[in-house]
């Protein structure tokens, strides 16, 4: 019955199998150590990329705000179309620079 479910849903274990095979000693596994390092590296890459994405979004919002002030009445939507930006995206993006102070402000 080794490795199968016993009554009550508990898994039985074979005492002849070394601990490393049961997964109880993860520090000894080179494979798991390598995978942990890879996971950490990828997680850092994601957080770095997200940080850069926020920076780019804020800058795009600042440019859109500046452009909106310069575009004549009725020309905003055609200008956005020329940029390849939807009005919804532009509306969201122009709010970001206004929120920049809130993003940088530390919680009290």
LINHUFEN-V86231 format. One record per residue. RES is the residue in one letter. D_CENTER is the distance of its C-alpha to the mean C-alpha in whole Angstrom. Layout:
res=(RES | RES)
d_center=(D_CENTER | D_CENTER)
//
This chain:
res=(X | X | X | X | X | X | X | X | X | X | X | X | X | X | X | X | X | X | X | X | X | X | X | X | X | X | X | X | X | X | X | X | X | X | X | X | X | X | X | X | X | X | X | X | X | X | X | X | X | X | X | X | X | X | X | X | X | X | X | X | X | X | X | X | X | X | X | X | X | X | X | X | X | X | X | X | X | X | X | X | X | X | X | X | X | X | X | X | X | X | X | X | X | X | X | X | X | X | X | X | X | X | X | X | X | X | X | X)
d_center=(44 | 41 | 38 | 39 | 38 | 41 | 42 | 39 | 37 | 36 | 36 | 39 | 39 | 41 | 43 | 44 | 40 | 39 | 36 | 33 | 34 | 33 | 30 | 31 | 30 | 27 | 28 | 30 | 28 | 28 | 26 | 23 | 23 | 22 | 19 | 18 | 18 | 16 | 14 | 13 | 14 | 11 | 8 | 10 | 9 | 6 | 6 | 9 | 8 | 6 | 9 | 11 | 10 | 11 | 14 | 15 | 15 | 17 | 19 | 20 | 20 | 23 | 25 | 25 | 26 | 29 | 30 | 30 | 33 | 35 | 35 | 38 | 38 | 37 | 36 | 32 | 31 | 33 | 31 | 28 | 29 | 30 | 27 | 25 | 23 | 24 | 25 | 22 | 20 | 22 | 23 | 19 | 19 | 22 | 21 | 18 | 21 | 23 | 20 | 19 | 22 | 20 | 17 | 19 | 21 | 21 | 22 | 25)
//
